[in-house]
Amino acid sequence: MKLRSTVIVLALVLSAALASGANARKACRHDGDWTFDNKTIDFEEGTLVIEHEDEGWTVEITEDYELYVDGRKVSTDREQKRLLKRYYRDYENIVEMAKELARDGAAVGLEGAKLGVSAVACVAKLLLDEYDSDDMEKEIEINSEDLEKMADKLEKKAEKVEDIADDLKKTHRKLRRSIPELGDLEDF
């Protein structure tokens, strides 16, 4: 009876691990641009480009932190340029960290799938006289510790992205207040 319960639990673990690995891979795909609330945000040849589909406006921030709204250069003072620089760099950092999170998330999913496969292999080992459920539990526990460490690192990276995103929102609001051309845009 105990063996049957163990097999059922391990089969469930394996199917969950395989599903989470596949879902992590799907959820973490990134094709180079990001779309939020009818806005497409992308880096094009070093320029941060924000386009709003419904409102029809485009905002560009160059590598030199020059601002263009609908193709027209907007004059900025030192403080505004500092805000543009922070906005550009925060967004750039978020993009890079998101790519890392996608890769790391997929790796965690794959490790989870490996753990599931390993657990099923352990069930087969139970048929051996020199291998019992305590051995199986120890082996799975060792493998799951590595997975937990990977997941903890992933969570810490995600928290850093969240902090940068919070800073980006604050900078966004400051830009809207500081630069009339941005404040005038609907839904910027």
N, C-alpha and C positions, 0 to 999 in steps of 0.2 A: 504494500500500500504506500509506504514511504517513497519507494522508488517511482511509483506512478505519479505521485504528487510532485516529486522533484522534476520529472520529465515534463509534466504539464507546465510548471512554473518556468522552466528553462525554455520551453518552446515559446511561451508568451514573451519572455525576455528577448529572445532572438527576433521574433517578429516585430516587437516594438523597436529594437535597436536598428533593424534593417529599415523600417519605415522612417525612423527619425533621421537616419543617415541620408536616405533619399530625399526627405523633405528639407533637410538642411542644405543639401546641394541645390535644390530648386529655389529655396528662399534666398539663397545667398548669391544668386547670379546678378551680375551687374554688366550692362552693355555700354557703359561710358557716359550715359546721361541719366539724370534723375528727373522724375516728373512728380510734382506735388501741387494739388489744387490748381490744375490747369497751367502750371508754370513748369517749364523745362529749364533745368539748370545744368550747364555743361562747361567744361574747359575746352576751348577751341584755340589751338596754337598759343597756349599760355594766357589766353584771355577768358575770364569768367563771364559767361553769357547766361543771362536770365531772360527768358521769353515768356510772355503771358499769352496763351492762345486766345482766350475770350476777349481780353482787353486790347490786344494787338500792340503792346509795347515791348521794347527790348532794352535791357540795361546791360552794359558791358563795363567790366573793370579790367584794365590791362595789367600786365606784369609790373608796370611802373606806377600802378595805382591811379591811372587816369580814368575818369568816368565819362561814359558816353550814354546818352539816353536817346533812343531812336536814331542812332548814328550821329547825333550832334554832341560835340565835346562840351562838357560842363566844367566851368572854372571852379576850382576848389581851393580853400585856404589850407594852411598847415594842419589844423585840427581835423578838418574834413578828410584830408589825405591820410592822416593817421588812422582815422576810422575805416577808410577804404582799405588800407593796408591790413588792418586787423581782420576785417570782414573777409578779404581775399584769402589771407593765410589760414584763418579758422576753417573756411570752407575747403581749402586745399587739404588741410590736415584731416578733416572729416572724411573726405573722399579716400585718402590713402588709408586711413584707419579702417574705414568700412570695407575696403578691399582685403585688408588683413583679416578682419573679422569674418569675412566670407570664406576665405581660405581656411582659417582656423576652425570655423564652425563646421565646415565640410569634413575637416580632419577629425573633429570630435565625433561627428556622426559616423564616420568610417570606423573609428576606434570602438564606438558602441556596437557597431555591427560585428566587428572582430570579436568583441567580448561575447556577444551572443553565439557566434560560431564556436568559440572556445568553450562556452558553457555546454553546448550540445556535444562537443567532443568529450567533455568531462563525463557526461552521462554515459557515453560509450565505454569510457574507462572504468565505470562502476562495475562493469561485467568482469573485470580482472580481480583476482583474489587479493592482490597487494594494494589495491586502490579502493578507498571507501568514501562515504559521503563527507567525512571530515576533511579528507585530502581534497576533495572536489571544492568544498567550501573555502578552504585556504587558497587554492589556486584562483578561484573566481575573485576572491577578496583582493588578492595581490593585483590582478589585472584591472579590477575596478578602481583601485587606488590611483593608478596611472591616469585613468579616464577622468576621475574626479579632479586631479591636479590640472589636467588640460582644461576642463570645464571652468575651474576657478580662475585660471589665467585669462580665459575667454571673457569671463564675467568682469574682471578688472579692466580689460581693454574696452569693453562695452561701456563701463562706467566713465572711463576717460572720454569716450566719444560723446556721451551724454553731457558731461561737463562742458566740453567744447561747444556742443550744440546750444547749451544754455547761454554761453558767452556770445555765440553768433546771434541769437535772438535779441540779446540786449544791444549789441552793436547795430543790428538791423533797425531797431527802434530809434537809436541815436542818429543813424544815417537819415532816416525819414524826417526826424525833427530838424536836423542840421542842414540838409540839402533840399531846398524847396522843390527842385525838379523830381526828386524821389518821393517827397511827401505828397506831391500832386498826382502821382500815379495811382490809379485805382488798383487796390489789392497787391501793392508791393510790400 
